Amino acid sequence: MDSNAEWLEADGRGGFASGTVGGARTRRYHALLLTATRPPTDRFVLVNGCDAWVETPNGRSALSSQLYLPGITYPDGAQRIEAFEPDPWPRWIFRLDDGTRVEQQIVAAHATPTVLVSWRLLEPHPGVTLAVRPFLSGRDYHSLHHENSALRFDADVSGEQVRWRPYPSVPSVLAVSNGSYHHDPEWFRNFLYTAERARGLDAVEDLASPGIFRWDLAAGEAVWVLAAEAAGQASPTPPAAVAWAAKLRDSERRRRQFPSRLHRAADAYLVRRAAGETIVAGYPWFTDWGRDTFIALRGLCLATGRLDDARSILLQWASAVSEGMLPNRFPDAGDAPEFNAVDASLWFVVAVHDFLQAVRVQERTLAALERKALQAAIEAILTGYARGTRYGIRMADDGLLAAGEAGVQLTWMDAKVGDWVVTPRTGKPVEVQALWLNALRIGGTWSELWAQIYKRGRAAFVDRFWNAAAGCLYDVIDVNHEPGKVDTAFRPNQIFAVGGLPFALLDGAAARQIVDAVEARLLTPLGLRSLAPGAPGYTPQYIGDVRERDGAYHQGTVWPWLLGPFVEAWVRVRGATLEVKREARTRFLEPLLQHLDVAGIGHLPEIADAEPPHTPRGCPFQAWSVGEALRLAEVVLAERPVVAPRRARAGP
């Protein structure tokens, strides 16, 4: 496994611990204790990492490695890694020069901002001690920290507990250990984060180290628990360190209950929000976004039988409809909602439809008031879009949906740099029509009005989107609201007319022609390219500074989540037989799953380069990438109808 591959321990609140297999922190987001103070938002890095070393009668050996300017790795702990195992949580085995073997484990507790780190000897050796020096900051997780006089090194020591509060406005850090603590404040300067430097961002940080913990490893396991406490209030007295170890290791039972690594990965994205739940779009830098939530929910929740989670998420979002729109980012208290998404509301309608179908198939019950609330939200969305709402979103006379105005990015291809909207797609984008017509058909099950508009809109879609010269669909028609003007760019958005949604808009020869063309020009082992090679603006790699990367985001860059709609379309046009499903699993799903350990261990990345070797980029842990892989595995390519067993909510 690549030493730069990244592991993730999510806490179910939006906080997490993360790092690399080799131990060196390469991102500003790599940390031992990163907490969400208003789950899943307001994240702070509290404990960035640590140096660890072992002393034996034969000398001192490092177990850690840090990167420093100008490109120095020190100490040399990475070279002693003998083995790494990611399941059920990250576990390293270090072999010292004298043959001594030390195991290190890191596990985040579920539903609490707590991380356990432990070390133990794998074979008994006398005279072996462990020392650990933590690195603290107390900063916003997007920022970097630098030496300053305001930081407080003070430590409140009481038995097994040590408490630090570097800044009064951020949570304090509680460390519980079965070792000893020696206060020894020092600044460590010029940590270098190579992944940030490669992204054209600030990449150098200073961290504060208040002291050193020591353990006698020959006497037993070293246990170090790190927990975040809300600013100004202490947590209840925690159990002793060894009790923490036993408590957190009980969580192994929770992790073992998941039937696959993908199921276990899905759990990381389902997090608390206020009294309900939501979906984090990706780690390490995304929170919860409307579009991402509803796309990912069908795989993360519905395909895995987690209907209670889906219900909680959908009901929470249902209350946020405004003028027919759902915010693309869930508004926190005091925040202005961001409604810059034409498709988020429509994906919500699709997610509700699939949820209600799953409720019926699994013979579950849904309270009448809850069902009414979901239907009312759908009705409000359809009504708002039909009448017209923000950003020029309105139903046109042909029954299709027009959207967009200058300077606003409304579709999932939403990159924007300053005033530059990279892919504006103003007019009638093809996947937006597929979503709109699916939403109309869903609404048509209880309203003849929507059923009639669906018929008119679908006829217009079939008549107006077919590009006969190229044998595919236009990406946008009535571009910039100019009747008859079309965008012929070959993009993956057309696949939604055949797959990825409950109801296909095309079938027969035309559908097969679209699927074959997409396969020939856009398919890669990691997903679909966002633009065909050779097209104007095609960019083979997602690299460079912010402007360069955002300019490449939807200009060829591969998106793994798009493999879901493509494979569903591929199966549909071939009759969805058992043989076809098995072939699709072998040709498309299995190659994708081979990337589970390439970037984010056990997960799938946000994006990848358009050209071989299709290097993963963006977030290494992405909700809709994992969700669509699960939907493929458990729904689209399932060899027989499966009714997931009822199960209680997972415990701690």
C-alpha positions as CSV (number, residue, x, y, z in Angstrom):
1,M,0.0,0.0,0.0
2,D,1.3,3.5,-0.9
3,S,2.8,5.3,2.1
4,N,0.8,8.4,1.0
5,A,-2.5,6.6,1.0
6,E,-4.8,8.1,3.6
7,W,-6.8,6.6,6.5
8,L,-9.9,8.1,8.1
9,E,-11.5,7.7,11.5
10,A,-14.8,9.5,11.5
11,D,-16.6,10.2,14.8
12,G,-20.2,10.4,13.5
13,R,-20.4,14.2,14.3
14,G,-18.4,15.6,11.4
15,G,-15.1,15.4,13.3
16,F,-12.4,12.9,12.5
17,A,-8.8,11.7,12.8
18,S,-6.8,11.2,9.6
19,G,-3.3,10.7,8.2
20,T,-1.1,8.7,5.9
21,V,0.0,5.1,6.0
22,G,3.6,6.3,6.3
23,G,2.7,8.5,9.2
24,A,3.8,11.9,7.8
25,R,1.1,14.5,7.7
26,T,0.8,15.9,4.2
27,R,-2.4,17.9,4.5
28,R,-3.5,20.7,6.9
29,Y,-6.5,18.4,7.6
30,H,-4.4,15.5,8.9
31,A,-4.9,15.4,12.7
32,L,-5.4,13.1,15.7
33,L,-8.2,15.2,17.1
34,L,-10.3,17.3,14.7
35,T,-13.7,18.1,16.2
36,A,-17.0,19.7,14.9
37,T,-18.2,22.1,17.6
38,R,-21.6,22.5,15.9
39,P,-22.0,19.1,14.2
40,P,-21.2,18.7,11.4
41,T,-19.7,22.2,11.1
42,D,-17.5,24.6,12.9
43,R,-14.5,22.2,12.8
44,F,-11.3,22.8,14.8
45,V,-8.0,21.0,14.7
46,L,-7.0,20.5,18.3
47,V,-4.3,17.9,18.3
48,N,-2.5,17.9,14.9
49,G,-0.2,14.9,15.6
50,C,2.6,13.7,17.7
51,D,6.2,12.5,17.8
52,A,6.6,9.0,19.3
53,W,9.8,7.1,20.1
54,V,10.8,3.9,22.0
55,E,13.8,3.5,24.2
56,T,15.3,0.1,24.7
57,P,18.6,-1.0,26.2
58,N,19.9,-0.8,22.7
59,G,19.0,2.9,22.1
60,R,16.2,5.2,20.9
61,S,14.1,4.5,17.9
62,A,11.5,6.8,16.3
63,L,8.0,5.6,15.5
64,S,6.9,8.8,13.8
65,S,7.9,11.0,10.9
66,Q,7.2,14.6,10.2
67,L,7.8,16.8,7.0
68,Y,9.6,20.1,7.5
69,L,10.9,22.8,5.2
70,P,12.6,22.7,2.8
71,G,11.7,19.1,2.3
72,I,13.2,17.2,5.2
73,T,11.6,14.1,6.8
74,Y,12.4,13.8,10.5
75,P,12.5,11.6,12.5
76,D,12.8,8.3,10.6
77,G,9.9,6.3,12.0
78,A,8.4,5.5,8.6
79,Q,11.3,3.3,7.7
80,R,10.4,1.0,10.7
81,I,6.9,0.3,9.5
82,E,6.7,-3.5,9.0
83,A,3.0,-3.7,8.3
84,F,-0.1,-1.7,8.1
85,E,-3.7,-2.9,8.4
86,P,-6.7,-0.6,8.0
87,D,-9.5,-2.8,9.3
88,P,-11.3,-2.5,11.6
89,W,-9.2,0.7,12.3
90,P,-5.7,1.8,11.4
91,R,-3.0,-0.5,12.9
92,W,0.7,-0.3,12.4
93,I,3.5,-2.7,13.4
94,F,6.9,-1.2,13.8
95,R,10.1,-3.3,13.9
96,L,13.0,-1.8,15.6
97,D,16.6,-2.4,14.7
98,D,17.0,-4.9,17.6
99,G,14.0,-6.9,16.5
100,T,11.5,-5.4,19.0
101,R,8.0,-5.1,17.5
102,V,5.6,-2.5,18.6
103,E,1.9,-2.2,17.6
104,Q,0.2,1.1,17.3
105,Q,-3.6,1.6,16.9
106,I,-5.8,4.6,16.3
107,V,-9.6,4.5,16.7
108,A,-12.3,7.2,16.9
109,A,-15.2,6.7,19.2
110,H,-18.6,6.9,17.6
111,A,-20.9,9.8,18.4
112,T,-18.4,11.5,20.7
113,P,-15.3,13.7,19.9
114,T,-12.8,11.2,21.3
115,V,-9.9,9.3,19.8
116,L,-7.9,6.4,21.4
117,V,-4.3,5.8,20.5
118,S,-2.5,2.8,21.9
119,W,0.9,1.0,21.7
120,R,1.9,-2.4,22.9
121,L,4.8,-4.8,22.6
122,L,4.0,-7.8,20.4
123,E,6.6,-9.9,22.3
124,P,7.8,-9.3,25.9
125,H,11.0,-7.3,26.2
126,P,12.4,-5.8,29.5
127,G,13.4,-2.2,29.8
128,V,11.3,-0.8,26.9
129,T,9.7,2.7,27.4
130,L,7.6,4.8,25.1
131,A,7.6,8.6,24.9
132,V,5.0,10.7,23.0
133,R,5.1,14.5,22.4
134,P,1.8,15.9,21.2
135,F,1.5,18.8,18.7
136,L,-1.4,21.3,19.4
137,S,-2.9,24.2,17.5
138,G,-6.6,25.0,18.1
139,R,-7.4,26.4,14.7
140,D,-10.1,26.4,12.1
141,Y,-9.5,23.3,10.1
142,H,-9.1,25.2,6.8
143,S,-6.5,27.5,8.3
144,L,-2.8,27.2,9.3
145,H,-1.3,27.9,12.7
146,H,1.8,30.0,13.4
147,E,3.9,30.8,16.5
148,N,2.3,33.5,18.6
149,S,2.3,34.8,22.1
150,A,-1.4,34.4,22.7
151,L,-1.2,30.6,22.9
152,R,-1.3,29.2,26.4
153,F,0.9,26.1,27.2
154,D,-0.7,25.7,30.6
155,A,-1.6,22.2,31.6
156,D,-4.1,21.2,34.3
157,V,-2.9,17.8,35.6
158,S,-5.1,15.6,37.8
159,G,-4.2,11.9,38.1
160,E,-4.5,10.3,34.7
161,Q,-6.0,13.5,33.2
162,V,-4.2,16.4,31.5
163,R,-6.2,19.3,30.2
164,W,-4.9,22.0,27.8
165,R,-6.8,25.1,26.5
166,P,-4.4,26.8,24.1
167,Y,-7.0,29.5,23.3
168,P,-10.1,30.5,25.3
169,S,-12.4,30.6,22.3
170,V,-11.9,27.0,21.1
171,P,-12.5,23.6,22.8
172,S,-10.0,22.4,25.4
173,V,-8.2,19.1,25.0
174,L,-8.5,16.4,27.6
175,A,-5.8,13.7,27.5
176,V,-6.3,10.6,29.6
177,S,-3.5,8.1,29.9
178,N,-2.1,5.3,32.0
179,G,1.3,6.9,31.7
180,S,3.0,9.9,33.2
181,Y,3.1,13.5,32.0
182,H,6.1,15.9,32.1
183,H,5.4,19.5,31.2
184,D,8.0,20.7,28.7
185,P,6.6,23.5,26.4
186,E,8.2,24.0,23.0
187,W,7.3,25.4,19.6
188,F,7.9,23.2,16.6
189,R,8.3,25.3,13.5
190,N,8.0,24.9,9.7
191,F,5.9,21.7,9.3
192,L,5.5,21.2,5.5
193,Y,2.3,19.9,4.0
194,T,3.2,18.7,0.5
195,A,-0.4,18.0,-0.6
196,E,-1.3,21.6,0.1
197,R,1.8,22.9,-1.7
198,A,0.8,20.8,-4.7
199,R,-2.6,22.4,-4.7
200,G,-1.0,25.9,-4.8
201,L,-2.0,26.7,-1.2
202,D,-0.2,27.8,1.9
203,A,1.6,24.8,3.2
204,V,3.8,25.7,6.3
205,E,2.7,25.6,9.9
206,D,4.0,26.0,13.4
207,L,2.7,23.8,16.3
208,A,2.9,24.0,20.0
209,S,4.0,21.0,22.1
210,P,3.2,21.4,25.8
211,G,5.0,18.3,27.2
212,I,5.8,14.6,27.0
213,F,3.9,11.4,28.0
214,R,5.9,8.3,29.0
215,W,4.9,4.7,29.5
216,D,6.7,1.5,30.6
217,L,5.7,-0.7,27.6
218,A,7.3,-3.7,29.4
219,A,4.6,-3.4,32.1
220,G,1.7,-3.4,29.6
221,E,-0.2,-1.5,26.9
222,A,0.1,2.3,26.6
223,V,-3.3,4.0,26.4
224,W,-3.7,7.6,25.3
225,V,-7.2,9.0,25.0
226,L,-7.8,12.5,23.4
227,A,-11.2,14.2,23.8
228,A,-12.5,17.6,22.9
229,E,-14.4,19.7,25.4
230,A,-16.7,22.6,24.6
231,A,-15.2,26.0,25.3
232,G,-15.9,27.1,28.8
233,Q,-17.3,23.8,30.1
234,A,-15.7,20.6,31.2
235,S,-16.9,17.2,30.3
236,P,-18.1,14.7,32.9
237,T,-15.3,12.9,34.6
238,P,-14.1,10.3,32.1
239,P,-13.3,6.7,33.0
240,A,-9.8,5.6,33.6
241,A,-7.6,5.1,30.5
242,V,-7.7,1.3,30.6
243,A,-11.5,1.5,30.9
244,W,-11.5,3.7,27.8
245,A,-9.5,1.2,26.0
246,A,-12.0,-1.6,26.8
247,K,-15.0,0.7,25.9
248,L,-13.7,1.8,22.5
249,R,-12.6,-1.7,21.6
250,D,-16.2,-2.8,22.1
251,S,-16.8,-0.7,19.0
252,E,-15.2,-3.4,17.0
253,R,-18.4,-5.3,17.2
254,R,-20.2,-2.4,15.6
255,R,-17.7,-2.3,12.7
256,R,-17.8,-6.1,12.2
257,Q,-21.6,-6.0,11.7
258,F,-21.2,-4.3,8.3
259,P,-21.2,-6.9,5.5
260,S,-18.5,-5.2,3.4
261,R,-15.8,-2.5,3.4
262,L,-18.1,-0.3,1.3
263,H,-20.9,-0.6,3.9
264,R,-18.4,0.3,6.6
265,A,-17.2,3.2,4.5
266,A,-20.8,4.5,4.1
267,D,-21.1,4.8,7.9
268,A,-18.5,7.5,8.0
269,Y,-20.7,9.9,6.0
270,L,-23.8,9.6,8.1
271,V,-23.5,12.2,10.8
272,R,-25.4,14.1,13.4
273,R,-27.0,17.5,12.7
274,A,-28.9,19.2,15.5
275,A,-31.5,16.6,16.6
276,G,-31.4,14.8,13.3
277,E,-28.9,13.5,10.7
278,T,-27.3,14.5,7.5
279,I,-24.6,13.3,5.1
280,V,-21.1,14.8,4.9
281,A,-20.3,15.2,1.2
282,G,-16.6,14.2,1.6
283,Y,-13.6,14.2,3.9
284,P,-11.5,16.1,4.7
285,W,-13.0,19.5,3.7
286,F,-16.7,19.2,2.7
287,T,-19.6,19.4,5.1
288,D,-23.2,18.6,4.1
289,W,-24.5,19.8,0.7
290,G,-28.0,19.3,-0.8
291,R,-27.2,17.8,-4.1
292,D,-24.5,15.5,-2.7
293,T,-26.8,14.4,0.1
294,F,-29.7,13.3,-2.1
295,I,-27.4,11.5,-4.7
296,A,-25.4,9.7,-2.0
297,L,-28.4,8.8,0.2
298,R,-29.7,6.2,-2.3
299,G,-26.6,4.2,-1.9
300,L,-25.4,5.0,1.6
301,C,-28.9,4.5,3.2
302,L,-31.4,2.9,0.9
303,A,-29.1,0.3,-0.6
304,T,-27.8,-0.7,2.8
305,G,-31.2,-0.9,4.5
306,R,-30.7,2.1,6.8
307,L,-34.2,3.5,6.2
308,D,-34.4,5.2,9.6
309,D,-31.3,7.3,8.7
310,A,-32.8,8.1,5.3
311,R,-36.1,9.1,6.9
312,S,-34.4,11.5,9.4
313,I,-32.3,13.1,6.7
314,L,-35.2,13.6,4.2
315,L,-37.6,15.0,6.8
316,Q,-34.9,17.5,8.0
317,W,-34.3,18.8,4.5
318,A,-38.1,18.8,3.7
319,S,-38.5,21.7,6.1
320,A,-36.0,23.8,4.2
321,V,-37.9,24.3,0.9
322,S,-38.1,27.9,-0.1
323,E,-39.8,29.1,-3.3
324,G,-39.5,25.6,-4.6
325,M,-35.8,25.3,-3.9
326,L,-33.7,23.5,-1.4
327,P,-30.4,25.1,-0.4
328,N,-27.4,23.5,-1.8
329,R,-25.8,23.9,1.6
330,F,-27.9,23.3,4.7
331,P,-28.2,26.6,6.5
332,D,-26.7,26.7,10.0
333,A,-28.1,29.0,12.6
334,G,-27.6,32.6,11.6
335,D,-26.3,31.6,8.1
336,A,-27.9,32.7,4.9
337,P,-29.0,29.7,2.8
338,E,-27.2,29.2,-0.5
339,F,-29.8,28.4,-3.3
340,N,-27.3,28.1,-6.2
341,A,-28.5,24.7,-7.4
342,V,-31.2,24.0,-9.9
343,D,-30.9,20.2,-9.4
344,A,-30.7,19.8,-5.6
345,S,-34.5,20.0,-5.1
346,L,-35.1,17.6,-8.0
347,W,-32.6,15.1,-6.6
348,F,-34.6,15.4,-3.3
349,V,-37.7,14.3,-5.1
350,V,-35.9,11.3,-6.6
351,A,-34.5,10.4,-3.2
352,V,-37.9,10.6,-1.6
353,H,-39.4,8.4,-4.3
354,D,-36.7,5.8,-3.9
355,F,-37.1,5.9,-0.1
356,L,-40.9,5.3,-0.2
357,Q,-40.3,2.4,-2.6
358,A,-37.8,0.9,-0.2
359,V,-40.3,1.4,2.7
360,R,-42.8,-0.6,0.7
361,V,-40.4,-3.3,-0.4
362,Q,-39.1,-3.8,3.1
363,E,-42.6,-3.8,4.6
364,R,-41.8,-0.9,6.9
365,T,-44.3,1.7,8.1
366,L,-44.1,5.4,7.8
367,A,-46.2,7.8,9.9
368,A,-49.0,9.5,8.0
369,L,-47.7,12.9,9.0
370,E,-44.2,12.1,7.8
371,R,-45.4,10.9,4.5
372,K,-47.6,14.0,4.2
373,A,-44.6,16.2,4.9
374,L,-42.5,14.6,2.2
375,Q,-45.3,14.8,-0.3
376,A,-45.9,18.4,0.6
377,A,-42.2,19.2,0.0
378,I,-42.4,17.6,-3.4
379,E,-45.5,19.5,-4.3
380,A,-43.8,22.8,-3.2
381,I,-40.8,22.0,-5.4
382,L,-42.9,21.3,-8.4
383,T,-45.1,24.3,-7.9
384,G,-42.2,26.6,-7.3
385,Y,-40.4,25.5,-10.4
386,A,-43.5,25.6,-12.6
387,R,-44.3,29.2,-11.5
388,G,-40.7,30.3,-11.6
389,T,-38.2,30.9,-8.9
390,R,-34.6,32.3,-8.3
391,Y,-31.9,32.5,-11.0
392,G,-34.3,32.3,-14.0
393,I,-35.5,28.8,-13.0
394,R,-38.9,28.4,-14.6
395,M,-41.0,25.9,-16.6
396,A,-41.1,26.8,-20.3
397,D,-44.0,26.5,-22.6
398,D,-42.7,23.2,-23.9
399,G,-42.9,21.7,-20.4
400,L,-39.1,21.6,-20.0
401,L,-37.2,23.5,-17.4
402,A,-35.1,26.6,-18.2
403,A,-32.5,27.8,-15.7
404,G,-29.6,30.2,-15.3
405,E,-28.5,33.8,-15.4
406,A,-25.1,35.4,-15.9
407,G,-22.5,34.8,-13.2
408,V,-24.3,31.9,-11.5
409,Q,-23.4,28.2,-11.6
410,L,-26.6,26.1,-11.0
411,T,-25.8,22.6,-12.2
412,W,-23.6,20.0,-10.7
413,M,-20.8,21.3,-13.0
414,D,-20.5,24.3,-10.7
415,A,-16.9,25.4,-10.7
416,K,-16.5,29.1,-10.4
417,V,-13.3,31.2,-10.0
418,G,-14.0,34.8,-9.0
419,D,-16.5,36.0,-11.7
420,W,-15.6,33.2,-14.1
421,V,-18.2,30.5,-14.3
422,V,-16.3,27.7,-15.9
423,T,-19.3,25.7,-17.3
424,P,-22.3,28.0,-17.1
425,R,-24.7,25.7,-19.0
426,T,-27.4,28.4,-18.9
427,G,-30.6,27.4,-20.8
428,K,-32.0,23.8,-20.6
429,P,-29.3,21.4,-19.5
430,V,-29.9,17.8,-20.4
431,E,-29.6,16.1,-17.0
432,V,-31.8,18.9,-15.4
433,Q,-34.5,17.9,-17.9
434,A,-34.1,14.2,-16.9
435,L,-34.5,15.1,-13.3
436,W,-37.4,17.5,-13.9
437,L,-39.3,15.0,-15.9
438,N,-38.7,12.3,-13.3
439,A,-39.9,14.6,-10.6
440,L,-43.0,15.4,-12.7
441,R,-43.8,11.7,-13.2
442,I,-43.4,11.1,-9.5
443,G,-45.7,14.0,-8.7
444,G,-48.1,12.7,-11.4
445,T,-48.9,9.7,-9.2
446,W,-51.2,12.0,-7.2
447,S,-51.8,15.0,-9.5
448,E,-53.1,15.0,-13.0
449,L,-51.6,18.4,-13.5
450,W,-48.0,17.1,-13.2
451,A,-48.8,14.0,-15.2
452,Q,-50.0,16.2,-18.1
453,I,-46.9,18.5,-17.9
454,Y,-44.7,15.3,-17.9
455,K,-46.3,14.1,-21.1
456,R,-45.7,17.5,-22.8
457,G,-42.2,17.8,-21.5
458,R,-41.1,14.3,-22.4
459,A,-42.3,14.8,-26.0
460,A,-40.4,18.0,-26.2
461,F,-37.3,16.3,-24.8
462,V,-37.4,13.5,-27.3
463,D,-38.0,15.9,-30.2
464,R,-35.5,18.6,-29.2
465,F,-32.4,17.0,-27.6
466,W,-31.5,14.4,-30.2
467,N,-28.4,15.3,-32.1
468,A,-28.9,13.3,-35.2
469,A,-25.5,14.2,-36.7
470,A,-23.6,12.9,-33.7
471,G,-25.9,10.1,-32.6
472,C,-26.2,11.5,-29.0
473,L,-27.9,14.2,-27.0
474,Y,-27.1,17.9,-26.9
475,D,-25.7,18.9,-23.5
476,V,-27.8,22.1,-23.4
477,I,-30.5,23.5,-25.7
478,D,-31.8,27.0,-25.8
479,V,-28.4,28.1,-24.6
480,N,-28.4,31.4,-22.8
481,H,-32.2,31.3,-23.2
482,E,-31.8,31.8,-27.0
483,P,-34.4,29.5,-28.7
484,G,-32.8,26.9,-30.9
485,K,-29.2,27.5,-29.8
486,V,-27.5,24.2,-28.8
487,D,-24.3,23.1,-27.0
488,T,-22.9,20.1,-28.7
489,A,-20.1,19.4,-26.2
490,F,-20.0,15.6,-25.5
491,R,-20.4,15.3,-21.8
492,P,-21.7,12.6,-19.5
493,N,-24.9,14.5,-18.5
494,Q,-26.8,12.8,-21.3
495,I,-26.5,9.4,-19.6
496,F,-29.3,10.5,-17.1
497,A,-31.8,10.2,-19.9
498,V,-31.2,6.4,-19.8
499,G,-29.8,5.5,-16.4
500,G,-29.3,6.8,-12.9
501,L,-32.9,7.9,-12.3
502,P,-36.1,5.9,-11.7
503,F,-37.6,6.5,-15.1
504,A,-35.7,6.5,-18.4
505,L,-36.7,9.1,-21.0
506,L,-35.3,7.1,-24.0
507,D,-35.2,3.5,-24.9
508,G,-34.6,1.3,-28.0
509,A,-31.9,2.2,-30.5
510,A,-31.5,5.8,-29.4
511,A,-30.8,4.8,-25.8
512,R,-28.3,2.1,-26.9
513,Q,-26.5,4.6,-29.2
514,I,-26.1,7.1,-26.3
515,V,-24.7,4.4,-24.0
516,D,-22.3,3.1,-26.6
517,A,-21.1,6.6,-27.4
518,V,-20.5,7.4,-23.7
519,E,-18.7,4.2,-23.2
520,A,-16.4,4.8,-26.2
521,R,-15.5,8.4,-25.4
522,L,-15.9,8.9,-21.6
523,L,-15.5,5.6,-19.7
524,T,-12.4,5.0,-17.6
525,P,-11.9,2.4,-14.8
526,L,-12.6,5.1,-12.2
527,G,-15.8,6.6,-13.7
528,L,-16.8,8.9,-16.6
529,R,-14.8,11.8,-18.0
530,S,-16.7,15.1,-17.7
531,L,-15.8,16.1,-21.3
532,A,-14.7,14.0,-24.2
533,P,-11.0,14.1,-25.2
534,G,-10.3,16.4,-28.1
535,A,-13.1,18.8,-27.2
536,P,-12.3,22.5,-26.8
537,G,-11.1,23.1,-23.2
538,Y,-10.4,19.4,-22.5
539,T,-7.9,19.1,-19.7
540,P,-6.1,15.8,-19.1
541,Q,-5.0,16.5,-15.5
542,Y,-6.5,18.1,-12.4
543,I,-3.3,19.9,-11.2
544,G,-2.0,23.3,-10.4
545,D,-3.3,26.2,-8.3
546,V,-6.9,26.9,-7.5
547,R,-7.7,28.6,-10.8
548,E,-6.1,25.8,-12.8
549,R,-7.8,23.1,-10.9
550,D,-11.2,24.7,-10.9
551,G,-10.8,25.2,-14.6
552,A,-10.2,21.5,-15.1
553,Y,-12.9,20.3,-12.6
554,H,-15.5,19.5,-15.3
555,Q,-13.4,19.7,-18.4
556,G,-12.4,16.1,-18.7
557,T,-11.7,15.2,-15.0
558,V,-13.1,11.8,-14.1
559,W,-16.0,11.5,-11.6
560,P,-16.5,8.0,-10.0
561,W,-20.1,8.7,-9.0
562,L,-21.1,8.9,-12.7
563,L,-20.3,5.2,-13.0
564,G,-23.6,4.5,-11.2
565,P,-25.9,6.0,-13.9
566,F,-23.7,4.7,-16.7
567,V,-23.8,1.1,-15.6
568,E,-27.5,1.3,-14.9
569,A,-28.0,2.6,-18.4
570,W,-25.7,0.0,-19.8
571,V,-27.7,-2.8,-18.1
572,R,-31.1,-1.3,-19.1
573,V,-30.3,-1.2,-22.8
574,R,-29.2,-4.8,-22.7
575,G,-32.3,-6.1,-21.1
576,A,-31.1,-6.3,-17.4
577,T,-30.7,-10.1,-17.5
578,L,-28.7,-12.0,-15.0
579,E,-25.9,-12.5,-17.5
580,V,-25.9,-8.8,-18.3
581,K,-25.6,-7.9,-14.7
582,R,-22.8,-10.3,-14.1
583,E,-20.9,-9.0,-17.1
584,A,-21.4,-5.4,-15.8
585,R,-20.1,-6.3,-12.4
586,T,-17.0,-7.8,-13.9
587,R,-16.4,-5.1,-16.5
588,F,-17.2,-2.0,-14.5
589,L,-17.8,-2.4,-10.7
590,E,-14.9,-4.7,-9.9
591,P,-12.3,-2.5,-11.6
592,L,-13.7,0.5,-9.6
593,L,-13.5,-1.4,-6.3
594,Q,-9.8,-2.1,-7.0
595,H,-9.2,1.5,-6.1
596,L,-10.5,1.2,-2.5
597,D,-7.0,1.4,-1.2
598,V,-5.4,3.8,-3.7
599,A,-6.2,7.2,-2.2
600,G,-8.6,7.1,0.8
601,I,-8.3,3.6,2.3
602,G,-11.6,1.7,2.1
603,H,-13.3,4.6,0.2
604,L,-13.5,6.0,-3.3
605,P,-12.2,9.5,-4.3
606,E,-14.1,12.5,-5.5
607,I,-12.3,12.8,-8.9
608,A,-9.4,11.5,-11.0
609,D,-7.3,12.7,-13.9
610,A,-8.9,12.3,-17.3
611,E,-5.9,10.4,-18.7
612,P,-4.0,7.2,-17.5
613,P,-3.0,6.4,-14.9
614,H,-6.1,8.3,-13.8
615,T,-4.5,9.5,-10.6
616,P,-7.1,10.2,-7.8
617,R,-7.6,13.8,-7.0
618,G,-9.8,16.0,-4.8
619,C,-11.3,14.6,-1.6
620,P,-9.9,11.1,-1.0
621,F,-13.1,10.1,0.8
622,Q,-16.3,11.1,-1.2
623,A,-19.9,10.2,-0.2
624,W,-21.5,10.0,-3.6
625,S,-18.6,8.0,-5.0
626,V,-19.1,5.4,-2.3
627,G,-22.9,5.7,-2.4
628,E,-23.2,5.0,-6.2
629,A,-20.8,2.1,-5.9
630,L,-23.0,0.7,-3.2
631,R,-26.2,1.3,-5.2
632,L,-24.6,-0.6,-8.1
633,A,-23.5,-3.5,-5.9
634,E,-26.7,-3.8,-3.9
635,V,-29.5,-2.6,-6.2
636,V,-28.6,-2.2,-9.9
637,L,-26.5,-5.4,-10.2
638,A,-28.2,-7.4,-7.5
639,E,-28.9,-10.9,-8.9
640,R,-32.2,-11.2,-7.0
641,P,-34.5,-8.8,-5.2
642,V,-33.1,-8.4,-1.7
643,V,-35.1,-7.3,1.3
644,A,-32.6,-6.0,3.8
645,P,-33.3,-7.2,7.3
646,R,-34.7,-4.8,9.9
647,R,-32.0,-3.8,12.2
648,A,-31.6,-1.6,15.2
649,R,-29.6,1.6,15.0
650,A,-25.9,0.8,15.3
651,G,-24.6,1.4,18.9
652,P,-21.5,3.1,20.0
